[in-house]
Amino acid sequence: MNRLSDGDRANHRAQRLRPDEIIREATRRRKRATKLILLAVPIAIGGFFLGVILDPMMGRENAGLVMAGGMVATFLLLGRALHIYRCPSCGKVPGRWTTSSHYRVWFTSERCEQCDAVLRD
C-alpha cells in the first residue's frame, strides 16, 4: 500500500498546483469558509430566540434543548469553516500563535505562515 506522510502529501500537492491555482483555490476556500461563518451567526441567534419564544409553550427544559441545538449547529459550522480554510499548498490553517497561547486564524493572510505560499494577489 502506498501511504504518504503529511510532509510527503504537502510536497505532492505543492508540485501539482501552480501559483495562480493556489491563489484561486485559496480564494474559493476563503469564500466558502466566510459563508459558513456568516451562516452560523443567524443560526445561533435564531436558536436562542426560538428557545425564548417556545419557553412558555414547551417548558424550560425543551426550550433549553432548542437553544443547545442551535449552539451545537453553530459550533459544527464554525469547525467546518476552519477545516475548509486551509492553505492549498501545505494543508495547514493559515494563522499563528499569539502571546496568550491562542491560535489566531488569519482570513486576510496574503501568505501562508507555514509554507510561504502566496494566497492572495
Buried (B, 14 or more C-beta within 10 A) or exposed (E): EEEEEEEEEBBEBBEEBEEEEBBEBBBEBBEBBBEBBEBBEEBBEBBBEBBEEBBEEBEEEEBEBBBEBBBEBBEEBBEBBBEBBBBBBBBBBBBEEEEEEEEEEBEEBEBBBBBEBBBEE
